[in-house]
Amino acid sequence: MRNKSVVTEAREIQLAAELIRLGARLQLLEAETNLSRERLLKLYKEVKGVSPPKGMLPFSTDWFLTWQPNVHASLFMSCHRFLLEHTALRGLDAVVKAYRLYLEHIELHGLECVLSLTRAWTLVRFFDANMLQIARCKDCGGHFVAHAYDLTGDYACGLCHVPARAGKTKRAAVATTAGSPGGSAMTV
């Protein structure tokens, strides 16, 4: 049995606790820390008060290309790319800092949080694996997430060319119903 540094283990526990507070799934914690699964389960229950969610991580680039997730993923990737270009942050530190910037931005503008920390981490891994790329919109000049091998010379983003069903969520329907005469205010 090798000797573990108490300080190193304390840092790992602190990092794992921070990731849990940000909503990290167990698989992310296992990949980014050297703590045992049992230790992570115990820590998760202590921090969140409940067991971690079960199931596999999402493994599809397609989720990031649908209308609303694409806007949020593109915002996060802009933060992440800025940090990589202008700071010494790398790896998980850059992902966490970019995710915090993303959260601040959506909170400031009163937007719904669409991107979880685990999805943001997965998104960066997709970029690292050359499965996704950044495409420049021909109309607004913004940078958006796209498939790696798509032709992007004539790319038009989802903000410039909003799909017909964009915004047709349950929350939007409830907000419309609550604001209309005779409508009842419901909480989703």
PyMOL commands that set and color helices and strands:
alter all, ss='L'
color gray80, all
select helices_A, chain A and resi 6-21+26-32+37-48+61-65+67-86+91-108+117-128+170-179
alter helices_A, ss='H'
color red, helices_A
select strands_A, chain A and resi 132-136+143-147
alter strands_A, ss='S'
color yellow, strands_A
deselect
rebuild
show_as cartoon
